[in-house]
């Protein structure tokens, strides 16, 4: 049984968040591209990316940690991620 009610404001913010991250985050872009290659349409791949971001946000809040893209998208080879500025 699927849920038919959602928070429209959260969904709208998530759509913008995921869309904006495609140009600024190599890890997010790679995740989106993998979902598209797996057969997802644009909206489904973007929704999956947003769900992943929500999971990462929950993790960071629970453990009082800062977001780290190398940890968030660890399944991606590290060579594709930009080097951290020292």
WOWO-V788913 format. One record per pair of residues at least 12 apart in sequence whose ideal C-beta (glycine too) atoms are under 10 Angstrom apart, sorted by sequence separation. I is the first residue (numbers start at 1). J is the second residue. D is the distance in Angstrom with one decimal. If there is no record, write none. Layout:
I,J,D ; I,J,D
This chain:
33,45,8.3 ; 35,47,9.3 ; 56,68,9.3 ; 59,71,8.9 ; 60,72,9.0 ; 69,81,6.3 ; 70,82,9.7 ; 18,31,9.7 ; 19,32,9.6 ; 32,45,5.2 ; 35,48,5.3 ; 56,69,9.4 ; 59,72,8.6 ; 69,82,8.5 ; 18,32,7.8 ; 31,45,8.4 ; 32,46,6.9 ; 34,48,9.6 ; 35,49,7.2 ; 53,67,9.4 ; 70,84,7.7 ; 56,71,8.5 ; 57,72,9.9 ; 69,84,9.1 ; 32,48,8.2 ; 56,72,4.9 ; 68,84,8.9 ; 31,48,7.8 ; 32,49,5.3 ; 35,52,9.6 ; 55,72,9.2 ; 56,73,9.1 ; 28,46,10.0 ; 31,49,5.7 ; 53,72,8.3 ; 29,49,9.3 ; 32,52,9.8 ; 52,72,7.9 ; 28,49,5.9 ; 31,52,6.5 ; 52,73,8.5 ; 27,49,10.0 ; 28,50,9.9 ; 31,53,9.6 ; 19,42,9.6 ; 22,45,9.7 ; 22,46,8.1 ; 25,49,9.5 ; 28,52,8.2 ; 18,43,10.0 ; 21,46,9.6 ; 27,52,9.7 ; 28,53,7.8 ; 18,45,8.8 ; 19,46,6.5 ; 22,49,8.0 ; 15,43,8.4 ; 18,46,4.7 ; 21,49,7.1 ; 25,53,9.5 ; 17,46,9.6 ; 18,47,7.5 ; 21,50,9.0 ; 18,48,8.7 ; 19,49,9.0 ; 15,46,6.6 ; 18,49,4.5 ; 19,50,9.2 ; 14,46,8.5 ; 15,47,8.0 ; 17,49,8.8 ; 18,50,4.3 ; 21,53,7.3 ; 14,47,7.6 ; 17,50,6.4 ; 18,51,9.1 ; 16,50,9.5 ; 18,52,8.9 ; 14,49,8.9 ; 15,50,7.0 ; 18,53,6.7 ; 11,47,8.5 ; 14,50,3.9 ; 17,53,6.4 ; 13,50,9.0 ; 14,51,8.2 ; 17,54,9.3 ; 11,50,8.3 ; 14,53,7.5 ; 10,50,9.3 ; 14,54,7.3 ; 17,57,9.8 ; 28,69,8.3 ; 31,72,9.3 ; 34,75,8.8 ; 27,69,5.0 ; 31,73,6.2 ; 34,76,8.6 ; 26,69,7.8 ; 27,70,7.9 ; 30,73,6.7 ; 10,54,8.8 ; 25,69,6.4 ; 27,71,9.7 ; 28,72,8.6 ; 29,73,9.6 ; 31,75,8.4 ; 27,72,6.2 ; 28,73,7.2 ; 30,75,9.0 ; 31,76,7.5 ; 27,73,3.0 ; 30,76,5.0 ; 25,72,8.8 ; 26,73,8.1 ; 27,74,8.9 ; 29,76,9.7 ; 30,77,8.9 ; 21,69,10.0 ; 25,73,8.1 ; 27,75,9.2 ; 28,76,9.9 ; 27,76,5.6 ; 26,76,8.0 ; 30,80,6.3 ; 29,80,9.3 ; 30,81,8.8 ; 27,80,8.0 ; 26,80,5.9 ; 27,81,6.1 ; 26,81,5.6 ; 27,82,9.7 ; 25,81,9.2 ; 26,82,6.4 ; 25,82,9.6
